[in-house]
Amino acid sequence: MTHEEKVARWIGRGKLGVEIGAFKSPVPGLEPAPVYVDCFKEFGLEKVHADYFGEACHLPFHDNALDYVISSHVIEHVANPVAAFAEWYRVLRPGGIIYLVAPDRRRTWDRPRKLTPLSHLLEDFQRQTTACDPTHIDDFVWGVEDAFFGTGLEAAELKERRTQLAAGMRHAIHLGHDINIHFHTFETSNVTELLLALKDWPGTRFNWNILDVVEAFPANNPIGLLAVVRVNKTWRDRWQGWRLRCRTRGDRLQALRPGSRSFATPSAATGDEASAAEPALPVPRYSAIDTPDGVAPLDPRHVRVQGWVWLGPSQDKIVAVELWAGAARVGETPTLLPRDDVARALGFPLGTPTAVDFFASLPEAAAEQSLVLHLRARLRDGATVIFAETRSVSVMPAGAVSET
């Protein structure tokens, strides 16, 4: 089965809806196109297919405003799936459709992990768990397949990468940052169990029915499962939905709440606009790139980056440190780690987070190509600070990179 077939059957044409977190692969077959929302303007160094800022648990729409909500390979990145379902239920009109695609644990690198039980999913809702929570780190980091961290790794290096990833995530949470992992694992069994339980569970009591469940979906990438749910709601919701439909008259912007943030009209100093006009900050800017050292040629597939940055009073405003090769961003990390030798040299308290340790990739780099690397810091307000220190490196000769 394909998306086009299922969309035609369960959603049809001429409907008003939203797709959450489409990234580069929006669900095909929708006419007209939905409103696309995402919590990122860019992700993984690439532009995201999104019109407005929104998250699975916080959508920028009025109650009873939409005919459908689509989420494809997003729910696993949500720390509180029940809260997401509650939000989707809120924005849907009576008769509205939830079109959910989730990765099947058995078909991804989550296969060694245990299937998340219903009790855990309900508990996350009761605890109001968010992405800034360490509860799921160990299950993810130590549970996923070895291949998640790369191929051909020795046991010691694999353990080091898992340990570093777990430590970096815990430090990010300590600083108040969200983490992005597969918080839970899914199969058709626990998805169906959850959807049925939420009809009667006192915390939700959703008036909905499961219409369709499909495994190995879609046919061109059969690593997921599809669940389609129809929301019924009450007569009061039906009346409110009808009034809003009359007011919107097909104008999807009328379904948005006031103050919804459009990615097409960026706020001051966000994204690329911020990179083009670097702010003048009256603070010191120090940095160093320790690895790569510029001596050994790089394997462009796996470039370990170690170093540190310091912005004085603005240090706590850093949300990510980026590695750039010339005009191309090739990697980033949201995590700053303590480094005592830097603290001693600059005269601030031991334990102050300044260090970075992450992996970058230069897939477009040519054999024996010379590159100049530098670091940038992205701040909470969207501004970008470019550090002056650079590192000249060269790529391995053709044939020197082993095929693994």
N, C-alpha and C positions, 0 to 999 in steps of 0.2 A: 504493500500500500504506500501511497505517496501523500505528501502534504496537500497537493492540489486536489486529490480525490477527497480527502477528509475535510478540507476547508470548504469545498463545494457542498458536501453533504451536511455539515453541522453549522457552518456560518453563512454561506451564501454570499450574494453580492449586495451592494448598497448599504452595508451596515457600518456603524461607527464603533471603532474599538481601539485598543492599545496593544502594542507588543512591547514587552519588557526585556531589555538587554539583548537586542538582536545582534549587536556587535557588527560583524561583516556579513552575516547570513540571515537576513530576515526571512520569515516563513513565506513561501511563494503562494500565489493564487488568490491574494486578497485584493478586492476591487470595491471601493477605492482603498488606497493604502491607509493603514491605521496611523494613529499618532505613535511615534516611537519615543520611548523614554529610556533613560539610562542614568546611572549614577556617575558615569565617566564620560568626559568629552573625548578622551583618548584612552586606549587600553593596550598594553603590550606594544607600545610605540606606534600604534595605528589608530586612525580616525575611527570613531564609533558611529554606527548608523543610528542617530538619535536626533529628535527635534527638541525635546524638553528634558530637564532634569527630573528624575524620579527614581524611586527604588521600589523593590517588590513589596515592601511593607509600608511605603509612603508614596502614594500616587497623587498627581496634581489635578484630580478630577472631582467634580461634585458627586454627591450621593446619587445613585440610580441614573447615571449619565451615559453608560456605554452598553453596547450590544454584545461585546465580547472582550475577553482578556486572554492574550496569548503569552505564554512563557515557555521558551524552548531552551533547555540546558541552562537554566538559571536557578531553579529551586534548590539544587545541591549547594549553591553558593550562599544560600540564605540560612542564617543561624537559627531563625525562628520560623519554620515553614507554616505553622498554624496561624501566626500573625499575618503572614503574606496572604493566606487564604481568606482571612477575615477582611483584609483590605480589598481584595478582589471582589468579594461578596458585597462589600459596601458600594463600590462604584458601578456594579452591574445592575441594569434594569431587570425586573421580573421577566423571565424567559431568556436572560442573557447566558452566554456560554463561556466556560473556562476551558481553554485548550492548552493542556499541560503536556510538555515533553520533558522527560527526565532521563538521565543516563541510567541504564541498567547496570547495576554493580557487576554483574557476571560478564559484562562485555567491555569493561574499561579497566584502567589500572587500579580501580577500587576493589577488584575481585578478591584480594586477600582479606579485606576488612569484613567485619561482621555486619550483617544487615541491621540497620537501625530499628529498634523496636518501637511500637506505638507508644509505650509508656514514656520513652525518652522524648519523643516529639511533643507529647502533651506537657511534659515537665518543662521543656524549653519555653513553652508558651506561658506557663504559670510563673516561671522565674523571670519572664520578660527578657530572655537571653538576647544579646545583640552580637554583632560581629566583633565587638571589642570585649571579648570574653575568652579565657584560656581553656574552657572546658573541653573543646574538641581537638586541641592541638596534637596531643600524643596519639590519639586514635588515627588521625590523618598522617602525621609525619612518619610514624613507625608502622603504619598499617598498609600504605600504598605499595604497589609493586616497585621493585628495585629500578625498573626501566624509567620510572618517573624522574629519577635523578641522573639519567644518562646510561649509556651502554658501555660494557667493557670495564667497569669499575672494580677495583680490588675491594675486598671486604672492609678494610680499614678506611679507605677513602669514602666508601658508601656510608659507613657509620658516621664519619666526620660531617658529611653533607647533611645527613638527617639531624645530627646534633646541632649544627649551625642553624639550620632552618628553624628548628624548634626554639632555640635560644633567641633568634632574631624576631620570631613572632611574639614570644613572651615579652621581649623588650618593647616592641611596637605597642602592645597592649598596655604595658606600664606607662607609656607616654600618652596613652589615650587614643591611639590609632586603631582603626578597624583592620582586620586581616581578611584575606580572600583565599579560602580553601574550599574543598568539598566537606562541608560540615557534617553531612549525613549521607547514608547510602540508601539506594532505592531499588526495588524490584516491583513487579506488578502486585505481588502479594501485600507488601506493606503500604503501597500507595492506595490500593483499594480498601484495605483495612482502615487507613486513616480517613479517607473520604467518607466511608460509612459511619465511622465513629463520631465524626464531627456533626452528624445529623442529630445525635441524641446527647452528646456530651454537654454537661451543664455550662461549660465555658463558652460554647458556641451555639449549638442547636440550629445549624444551618438548614434551611429549607431548600434542599437540592437533590438531584438524582443523577446517578452515573449513567451516561448514555453509551459509552464506548471505552473499551480498553484494548490496546493492541501492543503486542511484544515485537521486538526486532524492527523498530520503526525509526525513521522512514526506510524504504527499501534501498535507497541509494547510500545510506549510512546507518545500517541497522544496529546501532549501539544503544538505542534508547527505547523508551516505552511511551505510549500515548494514552492519556486519560482525558475524556471529554465529559464535562459536567454541565447540566442545565440548572440554573438558579431560578427558584420560583418566588420566594419572598411573600409579602403580604399585599392586600388590596391598597393599603396606604402607600406602600412603595410603588405599586403600579400607577397610582394617581400622580405621585410626585414625578415618576419617570415620564409619564405622558405629558405633564406640564412642561418639563424641561425639554422634551423632544419638540413640542410646539414652539418653544422659545428659541431653540437652536436652529431649527429648520435646516438640518443637514450641515450647519457650520460647526465643524469640530472644535473650533476655538472657543465656542460658547460652552462647551462641556468642561473646559478648564477652570480651575479655581482662580480667583484674582491673585496676582503675585506669582503665578507659575513662571519658572525660569526657563527662558528659551535659549538653546545653544546657538541659535542663529543671530541673537542680539547679545553678544558677550558683555559681561560686566567689566568694570575697569580692570585692566591688566590681568586677563585670563588667557590661558592657552597660548596659541601661537602669537597673539597680539602682544602678550607679555614678553615672549622671547625676542620679538622684534625690537622692543623698546625696553631695554634693561633699566630698572629704576636706580636712581642714585641714592644709595643707602649710606648714611654717615656712620658706618660701623667697619671694623677691620674685616678683611677677607683673606684668610689663609687657607691653603690646601696643600696636599701632597698626594701623588700617586706612587705607591711603593711597588705594587704589582699590577700590570706587567712591568718588568724592570728595564725594558728597552734593549736588552742584550739577547735573550733567547727569542727566536722567531715565534710568532703566535700561531696556534691552531685556531682558525677563525670561528670554528663551531663552538668552542668553549673557552672563553676568556675570563679568567678569574681576576677580579678587580679588588685590590686592597689599598686603602689609603685613609685620609681623614680630611675633614673640612671644619672651619671655625668662622662663625659670623658674629662673634661677640654677643651683644644683647639680643640679636635676632636669631640666635641658634635654636631657640625653642619654637621658632616659626617655620622651621624646615619640615616639609611633609615628604620630600623625596630628594635623593641625590642621584643625578643622571650622569652617565658616561656618554660623551660625544666623540665621534671620529670625524673631524672636520665639521661639516654642516649636518651630519646625520646622528641622531640619537640612537644608541645601540644597546642600551641597558639602563636599569635604574633599580633603586632599592628604597623602601620607605623607612628602613631601620638604621639608626645610628647606635653604635656600641661604645662602651667606655674604652679608653686607651690611656693608661696611666703615663706612658712616656710623653705623650702629647700634652697631657694635663700639667706635668711637671715643667715642661719646656715653656708653656705659655702662662704658667702661674695661676691656674684655677684648680678647684677642688678635684681630688681623685674621684673617679667614677662618673665624671661629666661625659655625656655621649658625644663623641666626635668621629669615631671610626666607621668605615664602610667595608663590607666584605660580601661581594655578590658576584654573579656570573653574567657576562654579556655575550652577545653573538654578533658576528659580522658576516652574514651569509653572502653578501654581495662583494666581499673583498676578493681581489684577484691574487693569485700566487705571486709571492715576492713583492707585493705592493707595499709602499711605505705610507704610514698613517701617522697623524698627530692626534693624540687623545687629550681631552680635558674634561674637567668636572663642572657641573652646574648644580645649583640648589634651587628647588622649586618651593616656594613659600605658601603659607596658608591662604594669602590673598590672591594667589595666582601669579605673583611676580616671580621672575627668574633672575638669579644671581650667577654670573659667569666668573669662574675663578681663573686667574692668570696663568697658573702653572700648567705646563703641558708635558706630555711624554711622547717621544718619537719611537715608533715601533715598526716592525716589518712582519709580513705574513710569511708562513712557511712556503718553501718551494713546492711546485706541483709534484704530487706523488709522495710527499713527505707525511701527509695526513693519512693515517691508517683507516681503512674502511671497517666500521664496526656495526 
